[in-house]
Amino acid sequence: MQYYVASYPGSEMLVRAQSLMQKAMKRLEKEFYLILRSNREHLDAELVSVHRSSVASRASRSSTVSDEDESDGDETATEPSQFGDDVPSASSVAMADLNAIAHCMIGAGYTKECVKIYKIIRKSIVDEGLYRLGVDRFSLLQVHKLDWEAVDSKIKTWLYAVKVAVKTLFYGERLLCDHVFSSSSPAIRESCFVEVVREGALDLFGFPENFAKGKKTLEKMFRTLDIYEAISDLWPDIESIFSFESTAAVRNRAINSLIKLGDAVRTMLADLENSITKDASKISVPGGGVHPLTRYVMNYISFLSDYSGALSDIVADFPMEVPASMPEAYFSSPGPDDGVTSPVSVRLAWLILILLCKLDGKAQFYRDVPLSYLFLANNLRYVVNKVRTSSLKFHLGDEWIEKHDAKVRQYAANYERVGWDRVMSSLPANAAAAMTVPEAAEWFRKFNSAFEEAYRKQSSWVVPDSRLRDEIKISVARKIGPAYRRFYERNRAAVSRQAGSHGIVRYAPDDLENYWSDLFYGPSGGSFSSGSSSRSSVSSSGHGGSSH
């Protein structure tokens, strides 16, 4: 045709050639369409990406074999491949045919026809893939009308879909497009890829952006962070796959989603601080147990600590404000002195500090001072245990744990001092010193009264943590038990022989251990009226029988 155009432009041969060209292009156009339609499963994005990897792998092996051939002679070269690498797969055949047809049609000036077919078929395949992944187009209003359970379900679907869509669907489509139009201009490859995936990609990243614009509630925090992490982790792939200038809208939507999600997380973190600070509940937890606020906040913060990667970006420039209601002892922010350095660690330590300040105020609602100290010990031990057994440990460190464990012991010591001071003072300073029978009897009466009052008051108190419970019991027993044993062994017999002494010596030293062992289990613990058989026998025979 080029010859006749140059030499004989009016030749009938040129007209005939043009007619043959049109018939050939029609045939190739139909073939191009049929290959795209009939090989949908072989041109699946995942198979395309696998094919690309296997080609690279074979190329690497071929290079290695060539090097070995040069050094080892013909021995390796004559050995056949047991995997049949020379047999092309269905996907590679289809891709090779599509590439050949595209090269021919575009070279013959039929670019428009070739590209149109490719865009229509491949866009329908990509759209179908997104639909099967559960990706829907949701407007801002539609997202906001859904209840939380429905939104949560959509997010779970989206979290799975975005990974498959980016790493398989869009990536495979980019590879296929680059391969089919490898001999064409970059503009053609870009145009085809953008037309096929742009709409679906914008819908995919539109959902998190619309979700982030909705009402911020604390229950949405972790799903928001899940989405943020997913986009952050996929960002290098997104940037690489959608590198064309014409796909900037997709990159921008993904970036805008990250920005909106980060803003939402910062808002919810501020709301969490405010909800702790402004908690106005004045109801005392029965028995000084762990406060619901403590459980909620620490569970929440421990979950937050699992998102350190996302939070490090979000809270880097997020200032902390000291609430005016915090007592002076809490004014200093967490920092290096506590072993806390990173922005995420400081933020988490700060939230715990606000909680501890709030618990300090709630302890004042208890009329019994020793119970208020027990309340503080219980709640701080819960906090420390939560830190020790979660990712918080890696944020706050051993130094923080040791420091606050020491505070737990201090609270427990204060409880012992105030709660059992009257019992300890009801024994003579020198328990083994000689004294008259009336004096000894009076000391026994004082001890009975003080011990029974302390026990009755504390029988409904609780210490949920078994380790702390045992530590307190052992400590109280060591402070009172030995002194009482010396006094008991020195004076029991004399007082018991005195006329009218029935009921004065009520408790043997071992019986005190039984009473202490029943403490801190709450209202179901022991009492003087309905105790164990050992305590009942003490009440009836503890006046000096030989069994003691």
C-alpha positions as CSV (number, residue, x, y, z in Angstrom):
1,M,0.0,0.0,0.0
2,Q,2.8,2.4,0.8
3,Y,4.4,1.5,-2.6
4,Y,1.2,2.3,-4.5
5,V,0.5,5.4,-2.6
6,A,3.9,6.7,-3.5
7,S,4.0,5.5,-7.1
8,Y,0.4,4.9,-8.3
9,P,-2.0,6.6,-6.0
10,G,-4.9,6.0,-8.4
11,S,-4.3,2.3,-8.9
12,E,-7.1,-0.2,-8.4
13,M,-4.6,-2.3,-6.5
14,L,-4.5,0.3,-3.8
15,V,-8.3,0.2,-3.5
16,R,-8.2,-3.6,-3.4
17,A,-5.5,-3.5,-0.7
18,Q,-7.5,-1.1,1.3
19,S,-10.5,-3.4,1.1
20,L,-8.4,-6.4,2.2
21,M,-7.0,-4.3,5.0
22,Q,-10.4,-3.4,6.3
23,K,-11.5,-7.1,6.2
24,A,-8.4,-8.2,8.0
25,M,-8.8,-5.5,10.7
26,K,-12.4,-6.6,11.1
27,R,-11.3,-10.1,11.6
28,L,-8.6,-9.1,14.1
29,E,-11.0,-6.9,15.9
30,K,-13.4,-9.8,16.3
31,E,-10.5,-12.1,17.3
32,F,-9.4,-9.5,19.9
33,Y,-12.9,-9.4,21.3
34,L,-13.3,-13.2,21.4
35,I,-9.9,-13.7,23.1
36,L,-10.8,-11.1,25.8
37,R,-14.3,-12.6,26.3
38,S,-13.4,-16.4,26.2
39,N,-10.3,-16.1,28.3
40,R,-11.8,-14.2,31.2
41,E,-10.7,-16.8,33.7
42,H,-7.2,-17.1,32.2
43,L,-6.8,-13.3,32.2
44,D,-7.8,-13.1,35.8
45,A,-5.8,-10.4,37.6
46,E,-4.3,-12.9,40.0
47,L,-3.2,-15.3,37.2
48,V,-1.7,-12.4,35.3
49,S,0.4,-11.3,38.3
50,V,1.4,-15.0,38.9
51,H,2.4,-15.3,35.2
52,R,4.5,-12.2,35.5
53,S,6.3,-13.6,38.5
54,S,6.9,-17.0,36.8
55,V,8.3,-15.3,33.7
56,A,10.7,-13.4,35.9
57,S,11.6,-16.6,37.7
58,R,12.2,-18.5,34.4
59,A,14.4,-15.6,33.2
60,S,16.4,-15.8,36.4
61,R,16.8,-19.6,36.0
62,S,17.7,-19.3,32.4
63,S,20.5,-16.8,33.3
64,T,21.8,-19.2,35.9
65,V,21.7,-22.2,33.5
66,S,23.6,-20.2,30.9
67,D,26.3,-19.4,33.4
68,E,26.6,-23.1,34.3
69,D,26.7,-24.1,30.6
70,E,29.7,-22.0,30.1
71,S,31.6,-23.6,33.0
72,D,30.3,-27.2,32.9
73,G,30.0,-27.9,29.1
74,D,26.9,-29.6,27.6
75,E,25.9,-31.8,30.5
76,T,23.4,-29.4,32.0
77,A,22.2,-28.1,28.7
78,T,21.1,-31.5,27.5
79,E,19.1,-32.3,30.6
80,P,15.3,-31.6,30.0
81,S,13.2,-29.6,32.5
82,Q,11.0,-31.8,34.6
83,F,8.4,-29.1,35.1
84,G,7.9,-28.4,31.3
85,D,8.7,-24.7,31.5
86,D,8.7,-24.7,27.7
87,V,4.9,-25.3,27.6
88,P,3.1,-22.0,27.7
89,S,0.1,-21.6,30.0
90,A,-3.3,-20.6,28.8
91,S,-2.9,-17.1,30.2
92,S,0.5,-16.6,28.5
93,V,-0.9,-17.8,25.2
94,A,-3.9,-15.4,25.5
95,M,-1.6,-12.5,26.5
96,A,0.8,-13.2,23.6
97,D,-2.1,-13.3,21.1
98,L,-3.6,-10.0,22.5
99,N,-0.2,-8.3,22.3
100,A,0.3,-9.4,18.7
101,I,-3.2,-8.3,17.6
102,A,-2.9,-5.0,19.4
103,H,0.5,-4.4,17.8
104,C,-0.9,-5.1,14.3
105,M,-4.1,-3.1,14.6
106,I,-2.4,-0.1,16.1
107,G,0.3,-0.3,13.5
108,A,-2.3,-0.3,10.8
109,G,-4.0,2.8,12.2
110,Y,-6.9,1.0,13.9
111,T,-6.0,2.2,17.4
112,K,-9.5,3.5,18.3
113,E,-11.2,0.2,17.5
114,C,-8.6,-1.9,19.4
115,V,-8.6,0.3,22.5
116,K,-12.4,0.6,22.6
117,I,-12.9,-3.2,22.7
118,Y,-10.2,-3.6,25.4
119,K,-11.7,-0.9,27.6
120,I,-15.2,-2.2,27.4
121,I,-14.3,-5.9,28.1
122,R,-11.7,-5.3,30.8
123,K,-13.8,-2.6,32.6
124,S,-16.7,-5.0,32.9
125,I,-14.3,-7.7,34.4
126,V,-12.8,-5.3,36.9
127,D,-16.2,-4.0,37.9
128,E,-17.5,-7.5,38.3
129,G,-14.5,-8.4,40.5
130,L,-15.1,-5.4,42.7
131,Y,-18.8,-6.3,43.0
132,R,-17.9,-9.8,44.0
133,L,-15.6,-8.4,46.7
134,G,-18.6,-6.4,48.1
135,V,-17.4,-3.0,47.0
136,D,-20.5,-0.7,46.5
137,R,-20.8,2.9,45.7
138,F,-22.0,4.7,48.8
139,S,-22.7,8.4,49.0
140,L,-22.0,10.3,52.2
141,L,-25.7,10.4,53.0
142,Q,-26.1,6.7,52.5
143,V,-23.3,5.9,54.8
144,H,-24.6,8.1,57.5
145,K,-28.1,6.6,57.3
146,L,-26.8,3.1,58.1
147,D,-26.8,1.9,61.7
148,W,-23.5,1.0,63.3
149,E,-23.9,-2.8,62.9
150,A,-24.5,-2.3,59.2
151,V,-21.5,0.1,58.9
152,D,-19.3,-2.3,60.9
153,S,-20.3,-5.1,58.5
154,K,-19.4,-3.0,55.5
155,I,-16.1,-2.1,57.0
156,K,-15.2,-5.8,57.5
157,T,-16.0,-6.4,53.9
158,W,-14.1,-3.4,52.8
159,L,-10.9,-4.3,54.7
160,Y,-10.7,-7.6,52.9
161,A,-11.7,-6.1,49.6
162,V,-9.2,-3.3,49.5
163,K,-6.2,-5.7,49.9
164,V,-7.4,-8.0,47.1
165,A,-8.4,-5.1,44.9
166,V,-5.0,-3.3,45.2
167,K,-2.6,-6.2,45.4
168,T,-4.4,-8.4,42.8
169,L,-7.1,-6.8,40.8
170,F,-5.6,-3.4,40.1
171,Y,-2.0,-4.7,40.1
172,G,-2.9,-7.5,37.7
173,E,-4.8,-5.1,35.4
174,R,-1.8,-2.8,35.2
175,L,0.5,-5.7,34.3
176,L,-2.0,-7.0,31.6
177,C,-2.4,-3.5,30.1
178,D,1.3,-2.9,30.0
179,H,1.8,-6.3,28.4
180,V,-0.9,-6.1,25.8
181,F,0.1,-2.6,24.7
182,S,3.8,-3.0,25.3
183,S,4.7,-2.0,21.7
184,S,2.3,1.0,21.8
185,S,2.9,4.4,23.1
186,P,2.8,5.1,26.9
187,A,-0.2,7.3,26.3
188,I,-2.3,4.3,25.0
189,R,-1.3,2.1,27.9
190,E,-2.2,4.9,30.3
191,S,-5.5,5.6,28.6
192,C,-6.6,2.0,28.7
193,F,-5.6,1.4,32.3
194,V,-7.2,4.6,33.6
195,E,-10.5,3.9,31.7
196,V,-10.7,0.4,33.1
197,V,-9.9,0.9,36.8
198,R,-10.4,4.6,37.6
199,E,-14.1,4.5,38.5
200,G,-13.8,1.3,40.6
201,A,-10.8,2.7,42.5
202,L,-12.5,5.9,43.3
203,D,-15.5,4.0,44.6
204,L,-13.2,1.8,46.7
205,F,-11.5,4.7,48.4
206,G,-14.6,6.8,48.6
207,F,-16.1,4.7,51.3
208,P,-13.5,5.3,54.0
209,E,-13.6,9.0,53.2
210,N,-17.3,9.2,53.7
211,F,-17.1,7.0,56.8
212,A,-14.6,9.4,58.3
213,K,-16.8,12.4,57.8
214,G,-19.6,10.8,59.9
215,K,-20.4,11.2,63.6
216,K,-17.4,10.4,65.8
217,T,-18.2,8.0,68.6
218,L,-15.7,6.0,70.7
219,E,-17.1,2.7,69.5
220,K,-15.9,3.7,66.0
221,M,-12.3,4.2,67.1
222,F,-10.9,0.8,66.3
223,R,-12.6,0.4,62.9
224,T,-11.3,3.8,62.0
225,L,-7.8,2.7,62.9
226,D,-8.3,-0.6,61.0
227,I,-9.1,1.4,57.8
228,Y,-6.3,3.8,58.4
229,E,-3.8,1.0,58.8
230,A,-5.0,-0.8,55.7
231,I,-4.6,2.3,53.5
232,S,-1.2,3.2,55.1
233,D,0.1,-0.4,54.5
234,L,-1.1,-0.4,50.9
235,W,0.0,3.2,50.1
236,P,3.3,2.1,48.4
237,D,1.3,-0.2,46.1
238,I,-1.3,2.5,45.5
239,E,1.3,5.0,44.6
240,S,3.1,2.6,42.2
241,I,0.0,1.2,40.5
242,F,-1.7,4.6,40.1
243,S,1.5,6.5,39.1
244,F,0.0,8.1,36.0
245,E,-0.9,11.8,36.2
246,S,-4.4,10.9,35.0
247,T,-4.9,8.6,38.1
248,A,-3.9,11.4,40.5
249,A,-7.6,11.5,41.6
250,V,-7.3,8.0,43.0
251,R,-4.1,8.8,44.9
252,N,-5.7,12.0,46.2
253,R,-8.8,10.2,47.4
254,A,-6.7,7.7,49.2
255,I,-4.6,10.5,50.8
256,N,-7.8,12.4,51.7
257,S,-9.2,9.3,53.3
258,L,-6.0,9.0,55.5
259,I,-6.3,12.7,56.5
260,K,-10.0,12.4,57.4
261,L,-9.5,9.2,59.3
262,G,-6.6,10.7,61.2
263,D,-8.7,13.7,62.1
264,A,-11.5,11.4,63.3
265,V,-9.1,9.5,65.5
266,R,-7.7,12.7,67.1
267,T,-11.3,13.8,67.7
268,M,-12.2,10.5,69.4
269,L,-9.0,10.6,71.5
270,A,-10.0,14.0,72.7
271,D,-13.5,12.7,73.4
272,L,-12.0,9.8,75.4
273,E,-10.0,12.2,77.6
274,N,-13.1,14.3,78.2
275,S,-15.3,11.3,79.0
276,I,-12.8,10.2,81.6
277,T,-12.3,13.7,83.1
278,K,-16.0,14.5,83.1
279,D,-17.2,11.2,84.5
280,A,-19.6,12.3,87.2
281,S,-20.7,9.0,88.6
282,K,-20.7,9.1,92.4
283,I,-21.7,5.5,93.0
284,S,-19.2,3.6,95.1
285,V,-18.3,0.1,93.9
286,P,-19.3,-2.3,96.7
287,G,-16.4,-3.6,98.7
288,G,-13.9,-1.3,97.0
289,G,-13.6,-3.4,93.9
290,V,-12.5,-2.5,90.5
291,H,-14.5,0.5,89.1
292,P,-16.3,0.0,85.8
293,L,-14.6,3.1,84.5
294,T,-11.2,1.5,85.2
295,R,-12.2,-1.7,83.3
296,Y,-13.6,0.3,80.3
297,V,-10.7,2.7,80.0
298,M,-8.0,0.2,80.4
299,N,-9.6,-2.3,78.0
300,Y,-9.9,0.6,75.5
301,I,-6.3,1.8,76.0
302,S,-4.9,-1.7,75.8
303,F,-6.7,-2.1,72.4
304,L,-5.3,1.3,71.3
305,S,-1.8,0.1,72.1
306,D,-2.1,-2.5,69.3
307,Y,-2.3,0.3,66.8
308,S,1.1,2.0,67.5
309,G,2.0,2.2,63.8
310,A,-1.1,4.2,62.8
311,L,-1.2,6.2,66.1
312,S,2.5,7.3,65.7
313,D,1.5,9.2,62.5
314,I,-1.8,10.5,63.9
315,V,-0.7,11.8,67.3
316,A,2.8,13.1,66.3
317,D,1.6,16.8,66.3
318,F,-1.4,16.3,68.6
319,P,-0.9,18.4,71.7
320,M,-2.1,17.4,75.2
321,E,-4.0,19.8,77.4
322,V,-3.9,19.4,81.2
323,P,-7.5,19.5,82.5
324,A,-8.0,22.2,85.1
325,S,-9.7,19.7,87.4
326,M,-6.5,17.6,87.9
327,P,-4.9,17.9,91.3
328,E,-1.4,19.4,91.6
329,A,0.2,16.0,92.1
330,Y,-0.8,15.1,88.5
331,F,0.3,18.3,86.7
332,S,3.6,16.8,85.4
333,S,3.0,15.0,82.0
334,P,4.5,11.6,81.5
335,G,7.9,11.7,80.0
336,P,11.4,10.3,80.0
337,D,11.5,10.2,83.8
338,D,8.8,7.5,83.6
339,G,10.6,5.6,80.8
340,V,8.1,6.9,78.3
341,T,9.4,8.6,75.2
342,S,7.5,8.1,71.9
343,P,4.5,10.3,71.1
344,V,2.2,7.2,71.2
345,S,3.6,6.1,74.6
346,V,3.3,9.5,76.1
347,R,-0.3,9.8,74.9
348,L,-1.3,6.4,76.3
349,A,0.5,7.1,79.6
350,W,-1.4,10.4,79.7
351,L,-4.8,8.8,79.4
352,I,-3.9,6.4,82.2
353,L,-2.8,9.4,84.3
354,I,-6.1,11.1,83.8
355,L,-7.9,7.8,84.8
356,L,-5.8,7.5,88.0
357,C,-6.6,11.1,88.9
358,K,-10.3,10.4,88.5
359,L,-10.0,7.3,90.7
360,D,-8.3,9.4,93.3
361,G,-11.4,11.5,93.5
362,K,-13.8,8.5,93.5
363,A,-11.9,7.0,96.5
364,Q,-13.2,10.0,98.5
365,F,-16.8,8.7,98.2
366,Y,-16.0,5.9,100.7
367,R,-16.8,6.8,104.3
368,D,-14.3,4.2,105.6
369,V,-10.8,5.4,105.0
370,P,-9.2,2.0,104.9
371,L,-11.8,1.0,102.2
372,S,-10.8,4.0,100.1
373,Y,-7.2,2.8,100.2
374,L,-8.2,-0.7,99.3
375,F,-10.2,0.7,96.4
376,L,-7.1,2.6,95.1
377,A,-5.0,-0.5,95.5
378,N,-7.5,-2.7,93.7
379,N,-7.9,-0.3,90.8
380,L,-4.2,0.5,90.4
381,R,-3.3,-3.2,90.5
382,Y,-5.9,-3.8,87.7
383,V,-4.2,-1.0,85.7
384,V,-0.7,-2.4,86.2
385,N,-1.8,-5.9,85.3
386,K,-3.5,-4.6,82.2
387,V,-0.3,-2.9,81.2
388,R,1.9,-5.9,82.1
389,T,-0.2,-8.3,80.0
390,S,-0.9,-6.2,76.9
391,S,1.0,-4.3,74.3
392,L,1.0,-1.4,76.7
393,K,4.1,-3.0,78.3
394,F,6.2,-2.2,75.3
395,H,5.0,1.4,75.3
396,L,5.3,2.2,79.0
397,G,8.2,-0.1,79.9
398,D,9.3,-2.0,83.0
399,E,10.2,1.2,84.9
400,W,6.6,2.5,84.6
401,I,5.3,-0.9,85.9
402,E,7.7,-1.0,88.8
403,K,6.9,2.6,89.8
404,H,3.1,2.0,89.9
405,D,3.5,-1.4,91.5
406,A,5.2,0.4,94.3
407,K,2.2,2.7,94.6
408,V,-0.1,-0.4,94.9
409,R,2.0,-1.6,97.8
410,Q,1.8,1.9,99.4
411,Y,-2.0,1.9,99.1
412,A,-2.1,-1.6,100.6
413,A,0.2,-0.5,103.5
414,N,-2.0,2.5,104.1
415,Y,-5.1,0.2,104.2
416,E,-3.4,-2.1,106.7
417,R,-2.2,0.7,108.9
418,V,-5.7,2.4,109.1
419,G,-7.8,-0.7,108.9
420,W,-6.0,-2.8,111.5
421,D,-4.5,-0.1,113.7
422,R,-7.1,-0.5,116.4
423,V,-6.6,-4.2,116.5
424,M,-2.8,-3.9,116.7
425,S,-3.1,-1.3,119.5
426,S,-5.5,-3.6,121.4
427,L,-2.5,-5.8,122.3
428,P,0.1,-4.8,124.9
429,A,3.3,-3.3,123.6
430,N,5.2,-6.2,125.1
431,A,3.0,-9.2,124.5
432,A,5.2,-11.6,126.5
433,A,5.4,-9.3,129.6
434,A,4.0,-10.6,132.9
435,M,0.7,-9.1,134.0
436,T,-2.1,-9.8,136.4
437,V,-5.0,-11.9,135.4
438,P,-7.5,-9.0,135.4
439,E,-5.1,-7.0,133.2
440,A,-4.7,-9.9,130.8
441,A,-8.5,-10.4,130.7
442,E,-9.0,-6.7,129.8
443,W,-6.5,-7.0,127.0
444,F,-8.3,-10.0,125.7
445,R,-11.6,-8.1,125.8
446,K,-10.0,-5.1,123.9
447,F,-8.6,-7.4,121.3
448,N,-11.9,-9.3,120.8
449,S,-13.8,-6.1,120.4
450,A,-11.3,-4.5,118.0
451,F,-10.8,-7.7,115.9
452,E,-14.6,-8.5,115.6
453,E,-15.4,-4.9,114.6
454,A,-12.6,-4.9,112.0
455,Y,-13.6,-8.3,110.7
456,R,-17.4,-7.5,110.5
457,K,-16.7,-4.3,108.6
458,Q,-14.2,-5.8,106.2
459,S,-16.0,-9.1,105.6
460,S,-17.8,-7.6,102.6
461,W,-14.7,-6.0,101.1
462,V,-13.1,-7.4,98.0
463,V,-9.6,-7.8,96.5
464,P,-10.2,-9.3,93.0
465,D,-6.5,-9.9,92.3
466,S,-5.4,-13.1,94.0
467,R,-1.8,-12.0,94.3
468,L,-2.7,-8.8,96.0
469,R,-5.2,-10.5,98.2
470,D,-2.6,-13.0,99.5
471,E,0.0,-10.2,99.9
472,I,-2.4,-8.2,102.1
473,K,-3.5,-11.2,104.2
474,I,0.1,-12.3,104.8
475,S,1.1,-8.8,105.7
476,V,-1.7,-8.4,108.2
477,A,-1.1,-11.8,109.7
478,R,2.6,-11.1,110.2
479,K,1.8,-7.8,111.9
480,I,-0.8,-9.1,114.3
481,G,-0.4,-12.9,114.5
482,P,3.0,-13.3,116.2
483,A,2.2,-10.6,118.9
484,Y,-1.2,-12.2,119.6
485,R,0.3,-15.7,119.7
486,R,2.9,-14.6,122.4
487,F,0.2,-12.8,124.4
488,Y,-2.2,-15.8,124.0
489,E,0.4,-18.4,125.1
490,R,1.5,-16.3,128.0
491,N,-2.0,-15.5,129.5
492,R,-4.6,-17.9,128.1
493,A,-4.4,-20.6,130.8
494,A,-4.5,-18.1,133.7
495,V,-7.4,-16.2,132.3
496,S,-9.3,-19.4,131.5
497,R,-9.0,-20.7,135.1
498,Q,-10.5,-17.5,136.5
499,A,-14.1,-17.7,137.5
500,G,-16.5,-16.0,135.1
501,S,-14.0,-16.0,132.3
502,H,-16.3,-17.7,129.9
503,G,-16.0,-16.1,126.4
504,I,-13.0,-13.9,127.3
505,V,-10.4,-16.0,125.3
506,R,-12.4,-16.4,122.1
507,Y,-9.7,-17.0,119.5
508,A,-6.7,-19.2,119.2
509,P,-3.9,-17.9,117.0
510,D,-4.7,-20.5,114.3
511,D,-8.3,-19.4,114.3
512,L,-7.3,-15.8,113.4
513,E,-5.6,-17.3,110.3
514,N,-9.0,-18.9,109.4
515,Y,-10.8,-15.6,109.7
516,W,-8.2,-13.7,107.6
517,S,-8.3,-16.4,104.9
518,D,-12.0,-15.7,104.3
519,L,-11.5,-12.0,103.8
520,F,-11.7,-10.1,100.5
521,Y,-14.1,-12.4,98.7
522,G,-17.0,-10.0,99.0
523,P,-20.3,-10.5,100.8
524,S,-20.0,-14.3,100.3
525,G,-17.0,-14.3,102.6
526,G,-17.1,-15.4,106.2
527,S,-19.0,-13.7,109.0
528,F,-19.3,-14.3,112.7
529,S,-22.9,-15.4,112.5
530,S,-22.5,-17.8,109.5
531,G,-18.9,-18.9,109.4
532,S,-17.1,-22.1,108.9
533,S,-17.3,-25.0,111.3
534,S,-13.8,-24.1,112.6
535,R,-14.9,-20.6,113.6
536,S,-18.1,-21.9,115.2
537,S,-16.1,-24.3,117.4
538,V,-13.8,-21.4,118.4
539,S,-16.7,-19.4,119.6
540,S,-18.0,-22.2,121.8
541,S,-14.7,-23.7,123.1
542,G,-12.2,-20.9,122.8
543,H,-12.6,-19.9,126.5
544,G,-9.6,-22.0,127.5
545,G,-10.3,-25.7,126.7
546,S,-7.2,-27.9,126.6
547,S,-7.7,-28.5,122.9
548,H,-6.2,-25.1,122.4
